[in-house]
Amino acid sequence: MKSVYLNWFTSDEQFKFYIQYGGHQEDMYMHNHVDFSELVIVLHGNATHIVNTEEFFIKRGDVFIIDGATSHAYKAPNNFRICNVMYKSEFLKLACPELRKSNGFQALFILEHPYLNIQYLTRKLSLPISHLDYISSLLDFMIEEYNRKLQGYQTMLRSRFMELVVHLSRQYEKQEGQGVQSNLMHLANAISYMEDNYLEWLSREEIAAKSNISVRHLNRIFQSYYQTTPFAYLQQLRLEHACMLLKKTNLPISEISYKSGFNDSNYFTRQFTKAYGMSPKLYRKHM
């Protein structure tokens, strides 16, 4: 398997973004993306998509995202034409708080983790032809901007990329169905709520209610996708916030504990040491 890097496609260190049309007439080798994500829109024809060890039939209108931990390839292409949008994760930071609260955005673009057991199939969108026409025109504009590189093209591409993200997020949310994909949408809702409120006291009952599921089901989908519990995920968010405060402020450890959602500074120190292998005080010293 071959590893692919974004700098194979662009040498611009200030603008980590690339977009192109691709036409595959022959089978494509198995590869993974080391330092970028790839949004793929199938514009014409069909092929077999190999994702890790599984195979899926893909056709015109299908949209999917391949993250760094996933290997993939194409075989048996038939008049197969796609558009590849390659981007670094920081491009998604342009999303405003309103969009980040969208279940479709969280499920399609954000939910990723080295140990996250989300199947490729749950992150695939099938666009109606009427919407594909709109997406195609948007991609035409973006590729022309990228190739001509007129003044302000980077700003224009960032703007149009976010327009593309918003539209696909909306369509993904409309596509919400039953079973696995429905679970993913509930998980996205829970994650979004927790990321917005992790510095406050949250109960499993409250998180489950905001996600429109039972506490038992909340625990089940967290275990299925993250191999952890909602409480452990919430605590990790708080510890990451504490790390930021330790690096960027001179606040006392006890105050950092409270500002990170912990009511007991001794408990905070024990959990921090368990997670990072050193005390908060030592962590700050090493930073």
Contacts in CASP RR format, 6 or more apart in sequence:
PFRMAT RR
TARGET T0000
AUTHOR 0000-0000-0000
METHOD contacts of the structure
MODEL  1
MKSVYLNWFTSDEQFKFYIQYGGHQEDMYMHNHVDFSELVIVLHGNATHI
VNTEEFFIKRGDVFIIDGATSHAYKAPNNFRICNVMYKSEFLKLACPELR
KSNGFQALFILEHPYLNIQYLTRKLSLPISHLDYISSLLDFMIEEYNRKL
QGYQTMLRSRFMELVVHLSRQYEKQEGQGVQSNLMHLANAISYMEDNYLE
WLSREEIAAKSNISVRHLNRIFQSYYQTTPFAYLQQLRLEHACMLLKKTN
LPISEISYKSGFNDSNYFTRQFTKAYGMSPKLYRKHM
1 29 0 8 1.000
1 30 0 8 1.000
1 31 0 8 1.000
1 32 0 8 1.000
1 71 0 8 1.000
2 29 0 8 1.000
2 30 0 8 1.000
2 31 0 8 1.000
2 32 0 8 1.000
3 31 0 8 1.000
3 32 0 8 1.000
3 34 0 8 1.000
4 31 0 8 1.000
4 32 0 8 1.000
4 33 0 8 1.000
4 34 0 8 1.000
5 33 0 8 1.000
5 34 0 8 1.000
5 35 0 8 1.000
5 36 0 8 1.000
6 16 0 8 1.000
6 18 0 8 1.000
6 33 0 8 1.000
6 35 0 8 1.000
6 36 0 8 1.000
6 86 0 8 1.000
6 88 0 8 1.000
9 18 0 8 1.000
9 20 0 8 1.000
9 86 0 8 1.000
10 16 0 8 1.000
10 17 0 8 1.000
10 18 0 8 1.000
15 154 0 8 1.000
16 36 0 8 1.000
16 87 0 8 1.000
16 88 0 8 1.000
16 90 0 8 1.000
16 91 0 8 1.000
17 86 0 8 1.000
17 87 0 8 1.000
17 88 0 8 1.000
17 91 0 8 1.000
17 146 0 8 1.000
17 154 0 8 1.000
17 157 0 8 1.000
17 158 0 8 1.000
17 161 0 8 1.000
18 84 0 8 1.000
18 85 0 8 1.000
18 86 0 8 1.000
18 87 0 8 1.000
18 146 0 8 1.000
19 83 0 8 1.000
19 84 0 8 1.000
19 85 0 8 1.000
19 86 0 8 1.000
19 139 0 8 1.000
19 142 0 8 1.000
19 143 0 8 1.000
19 146 0 8 1.000
19 157 0 8 1.000
20 83 0 8 1.000
20 84 0 8 1.000
20 143 0 8 1.000
21 43 0 8 1.000
21 81 0 8 1.000
21 82 0 8 1.000
21 83 0 8 1.000
21 84 0 8 1.000
21 143 0 8 1.000
22 81 0 8 1.000
22 82 0 8 1.000
22 83 0 8 1.000
22 84 0 8 1.000
23 77 0 8 1.000
23 80 0 8 1.000
23 81 0 8 1.000
23 82 0 8 1.000
24 47 0 8 1.000
24 74 0 8 1.000
24 77 0 8 1.000
24 80 0 8 1.000
24 82 0 8 1.000
25 77 0 8 1.000
25 80 0 8 1.000
26 77 0 8 1.000
27 73 0 8 1.000
27 74 0 8 1.000
27 75 0 8 1.000
27 76 0 8 1.000
27 77 0 8 1.000
28 73 0 8 1.000
28 74 0 8 1.000
28 75 0 8 1.000
28 77 0 8 1.000
29 73 0 8 1.000
30 50 0 8 1.000
30 71 0 8 1.000
30 72 0 8 1.000
30 73 0 8 1.000
31 71 0 8 1.000
31 72 0 8 1.000
31 73 0 8 1.000
32 68 0 8 1.000
32 69 0 8 1.000
32 70 0 8 1.000
32 71 0 8 1.000
32 72 0 8 1.000
33 66 0 8 1.000
33 67 0 8 1.000
33 68 0 8 1.000
33 70 0 8 1.000
33 86 0 8 1.000
34 68 0 8 1.000
35 68 0 8 1.000
35 88 0 8 1.000
36 68 0 8 1.000
36 86 0 8 1.000
36 87 0 8 1.000
36 88 0 8 1.000
37 65 0 8 1.000
37 66 0 8 1.000
37 67 0 8 1.000
37 68 0 8 1.000
37 86 0 8 1.000
37 87 0 8 1.000
37 88 0 8 1.000
37 89 0 8 1.000
38 65 0 8 1.000
38 66 0 8 1.000
38 84 0 8 1.000
38 85 0 8 1.000
38 86 0 8 1.000
39 63 0 8 1.000
39 64 0 8 1.000
39 65 0 8 1.000
39 84 0 8 1.000
39 85 0 8 1.000
39 86 0 8 1.000
39 87 0 8 1.000
39 164 0 8 1.000
39 168 0 8 1.000
40 63 0 8 1.000
40 64 0 8 1.000
40 65 0 8 1.000
40 66 0 8 1.000
40 82 0 8 1.000
40 83 0 8 1.000
40 84 0 8 1.000
40 85 0 8 1.000
41 61 0 8 1.000
41 62 0 8 1.000
41 63 0 8 1.000
41 82 0 8 1.000
41 83 0 8 1.000
41 85 0 8 1.000
41 127 0 8 1.000
41 132 0 8 1.000
41 135 0 8 1.000
41 139 0 8 1.000
42 58 0 8 1.000
42 59 0 8 1.000
42 60 0 8 1.000
42 61 0 8 1.000
42 62 0 8 1.000
42 63 0 8 1.000
42 80 0 8 1.000
42 81 0 8 1.000
42 82 0 8 1.000
43 60 0 8 1.000
43 61 0 8 1.000
43 81 0 8 1.000
43 82 0 8 1.000
43 83 0 8 1.000
43 132 0 8 1.000
43 136 0 8 1.000
43 139 0 8 1.000
44 60 0 8 1.000
44 79 0 8 1.000
44 80 0 8 1.000
44 81 0 8 1.000
45 59 0 8 1.000
45 60 0 8 1.000
45 77 0 8 1.000
45 78 0 8 1.000
45 79 0 8 1.000
45 80 0 8 1.000
45 81 0 8 1.000
46 57 0 8 1.000
46 58 0 8 1.000
46 59 0 8 1.000
46 60 0 8 1.000
46 77 0 8 1.000
46 78 0 8 1.000
46 79 0 8 1.000
46 80 0 8 1.000
47 57 0 8 1.000
47 58 0 8 1.000
47 74 0 8 1.000
47 75 0 8 1.000
47 76 0 8 1.000
47 77 0 8 1.000
47 78 0 8 1.000
47 80 0 8 1.000
48 55 0 8 1.000
48 56 0 8 1.000
48 57 0 8 1.000
48 58 0 8 1.000
48 74 0 8 1.000
48 75 0 8 1.000
48 76 0 8 1.000
49 55 0 8 1.000
49 56 0 8 1.000
49 57 0 8 1.000
49 58 0 8 1.000
49 64 0 8 1.000
49 72 0 8 1.000
49 73 0 8 1.000
49 74 0 8 1.000
50 72 0 8 1.000
50 73 0 8 1.000
50 74 0 8 1.000
50 75 0 8 1.000
51 66 0 8 1.000
51 70 0 8 1.000
51 71 0 8 1.000
51 72 0 8 1.000
51 120 0 8 1.000
52 70 0 8 1.000
52 71 0 8 1.000
52 72 0 8 1.000
52 120 0 8 1.000
54 120 0 8 1.000
56 120 0 8 1.000
56 121 0 8 1.000
56 124 0 8 1.000
58 64 0 8 1.000
58 124 0 8 1.000
60 129 0 8 1.000
60 132 0 8 1.000
61 126 0 8 1.000
61 127 0 8 1.000
61 129 0 8 1.000
61 132 0 8 1.000
62 124 0 8 1.000
62 125 0 8 1.000
62 126 0 8 1.000
62 127 0 8 1.000
63 124 0 8 1.000
63 125 0 8 1.000
63 126 0 8 1.000
63 127 0 8 1.000
63 135 0 8 1.000
63 168 0 8 1.000
64 120 0 8 1.000
64 123 0 8 1.000
64 124 0 8 1.000
64 125 0 8 1.000
65 108 0 8 1.000
65 109 0 8 1.000
65 123 0 8 1.000
66 72 0 8 1.000
67 112 0 8 1.000
69 112 0 8 1.000
69 114 0 8 1.000
70 120 0 8 1.000
72 120 0 8 1.000
74 80 0 8 1.000
83 139 0 8 1.000
83 143 0 8 1.000
85 142 0 8 1.000
85 161 0 8 1.000
85 164 0 8 1.000
87 161 0 8 1.000
91 158 0 8 1.000
91 161 0 8 1.000
92 109 0 8 1.000
92 110 0 8 1.000
92 165 0 8 1.000
94 158 0 8 1.000
94 161 0 8 1.000
94 162 0 8 1.000
95 105 0 8 1.000
95 162 0 8 1.000
95 165 0 8 1.000
99 105 0 8 1.000
99 162 0 8 1.000
99 165 0 8 1.000
99 166 0 8 1.000
99 169 0 8 1.000
100 106 0 8 1.000
100 110 0 8 1.000
100 192 0 8 1.000
100 195 0 8 1.000
101 192 0 8 1.000
101 196 0 8 1.000
102 169 0 8 1.000
102 170 0 8 1.000
102 173 0 8 1.000
102 192 0 8 1.000
103 173 0 8 1.000
103 176 0 8 1.000
103 185 0 8 1.000
103 188 0 8 1.000
103 189 0 8 1.000
103 192 0 8 1.000
104 169 0 8 1.000
104 170 0 8 1.000
104 172 0 8 1.000
104 173 0 8 1.000
104 176 0 8 1.000
104 185 0 8 1.000
104 188 0 8 1.000
105 165 0 8 1.000
105 166 0 8 1.000
105 169 0 8 1.000
106 188 0 8 1.000
106 189 0 8 1.000
106 191 0 8 1.000
106 192 0 8 1.000
107 122 0 8 1.000
107 123 0 8 1.000
107 172 0 8 1.000
107 173 0 8 1.000
107 184 0 8 1.000
107 185 0 8 1.000
107 187 0 8 1.000
107 188 0 8 1.000
108 123 0 8 1.000
108 125 0 8 1.000
108 168 0 8 1.000
108 169 0 8 1.000
108 172 0 8 1.000
109 165 0 8 1.000
109 169 0 8 1.000
110 188 0 8 1.000
110 191 0 8 1.000
111 118 0 8 1.000
111 123 0 8 1.000
111 184 0 8 1.000
111 187 0 8 1.000
111 188 0 8 1.000
111 191 0 8 1.000
111 225 0 8 1.000
112 118 0 8 1.000
113 226 0 8 1.000
115 226 0 8 1.000
115 227 0 8 1.000
116 225 0 8 1.000
116 226 0 8 1.000
117 224 0 8 1.000
117 225 0 8 1.000
117 226 0 8 1.000
117 227 0 8 1.000
118 184 0 8 1.000
118 225 0 8 1.000
119 180 0 8 1.000
121 180 0 8 1.000
122 180 0 8 1.000
122 181 0 8 1.000
122 184 0 8 1.000
123 184 0 8 1.000
125 168 0 8 1.000
125 171 0 8 1.000
125 172 0 8 1.000
125 175 0 8 1.000
126 175 0 8 1.000
127 135 0 8 1.000
127 171 0 8 1.000
131 167 0 8 1.000
131 171 0 8 1.000
134 167 0 8 1.000
135 164 0 8 1.000
135 167 0 8 1.000
135 168 0 8 1.000
138 160 0 8 1.000
138 163 0 8 1.000
138 164 0 8 1.000
138 167 0 8 1.000
139 164 0 8 1.000
141 160 0 8 1.000
142 157 0 8 1.000
142 160 0 8 1.000
142 161 0 8 1.000
142 164 0 8 1.000
145 153 0 8 1.000
145 156 0 8 1.000
145 157 0 8 1.000
145 160 0 8 1.000
146 153 0 8 1.000
146 157 0 8 1.000
173 185 0 8 1.000
175 181 0 8 1.000
176 182 0 8 1.000
176 185 0 8 1.000
177 185 0 8 1.000
183 221 0 8 1.000
183 224 0 8 1.000
183 225 0 8 1.000
184 225 0 8 1.000
186 211 0 8 1.000
186 212 0 8 1.000
186 213 0 8 1.000
186 217 0 8 1.000
186 218 0 8 1.000
186 221 0 8 1.000
187 211 0 8 1.000
187 221 0 8 1.000
187 222 0 8 1.000
187 225 0 8 1.000
189 210 0 8 1.000
189 211 0 8 1.000
189 212 0 8 1.000
190 207 0 8 1.000
190 208 0 8 1.000
190 210 0 8 1.000
190 211 0 8 1.000
190 218 0 8 1.000
190 221 0 8 1.000
190 222 0 8 1.000
190 230 0 8 1.000
191 233 0 8 1.000
193 207 0 8 1.000
193 210 0 8 1.000
193 211 0 8 1.000
194 202 0 8 1.000
194 207 0 8 1.000
194 230 0 8 1.000
194 233 0 8 1.000
194 234 0 8 1.000
194 237 0 8 1.000
195 237 0 8 1.000
198 234 0 8 1.000
198 237 0 8 1.000
198 238 0 8 1.000
198 241 0 8 1.000
198 261 0 8 1.000
199 238 0 8 1.000
199 241 0 8 1.000
199 259 0 8 1.000
199 260 0 8 1.000
199 261 0 8 1.000
200 261 0 8 1.000
201 261 0 8 1.000
201 263 0 8 1.000
202 234 0 8 1.000
204 215 0 8 1.000
204 218 0 8 1.000
204 219 0 8 1.000
204 230 0 8 1.000
204 231 0 8 1.000
205 215 0 8 1.000
207 218 0 8 1.000
207 230 0 8 1.000
208 214 0 8 1.000
208 215 0 8 1.000
208 217 0 8 1.000
208 218 0 8 1.000
211 218 0 8 1.000
213 221 0 8 1.000
218 230 0 8 1.000
219 229 0 8 1.000
219 230 0 8 1.000
222 228 0 8 1.000
222 229 0 8 1.000
222 230 0 8 1.000
222 233 0 8 1.000
223 229 0 8 1.000
226 233 0 8 1.000
235 271 0 8 1.000
236 275 0 8 1.000
238 260 0 8 1.000
238 261 0 8 1.000
238 262 0 8 1.000
239 260 0 8 1.000
239 271 0 8 1.000
239 272 0 8 1.000
239 275 0 8 1.000
239 276 0 8 1.000
241 259 0 8 1.000
241 260 0 8 1.000
241 261 0 8 1.000
242 256 0 8 1.000
242 257 0 8 1.000
242 260 0 8 1.000
242 262 0 8 1.000
242 268 0 8 1.000
242 272 0 8 1.000
242 280 0 8 1.000
243 276 0 8 1.000
243 283 0 8 1.000
245 251 0 8 1.000
245 256 0 8 1.000
245 259 0 8 1.000
245 260 0 8 1.000
246 256 0 8 1.000
246 280 0 8 1.000
246 283 0 8 1.000
246 284 0 8 1.000
246 287 0 8 1.000
247 284 0 8 1.000
247 287 0 8 1.000
249 256 0 8 1.000
251 259 0 8 1.000
253 265 0 8 1.000
253 268 0 8 1.000
253 269 0 8 1.000
253 280 0 8 1.000
253 281 0 8 1.000
254 265 0 8 1.000
256 268 0 8 1.000
256 280 0 8 1.000
257 264 0 8 1.000
257 265 0 8 1.000
257 268 0 8 1.000
257 269 0 8 1.000
258 265 0 8 1.000
260 268 0 8 1.000
262 268 0 8 1.000
262 271 0 8 1.000
268 280 0 8 1.000
269 279 0 8 1.000
269 280 0 8 1.000
272 279 0 8 1.000
272 280 0 8 1.000
272 283 0 8 1.000
273 279 0 8 1.000
273 280 0 8 1.000
276 283 0 8 1.000
278 286 0 8 1.000
END
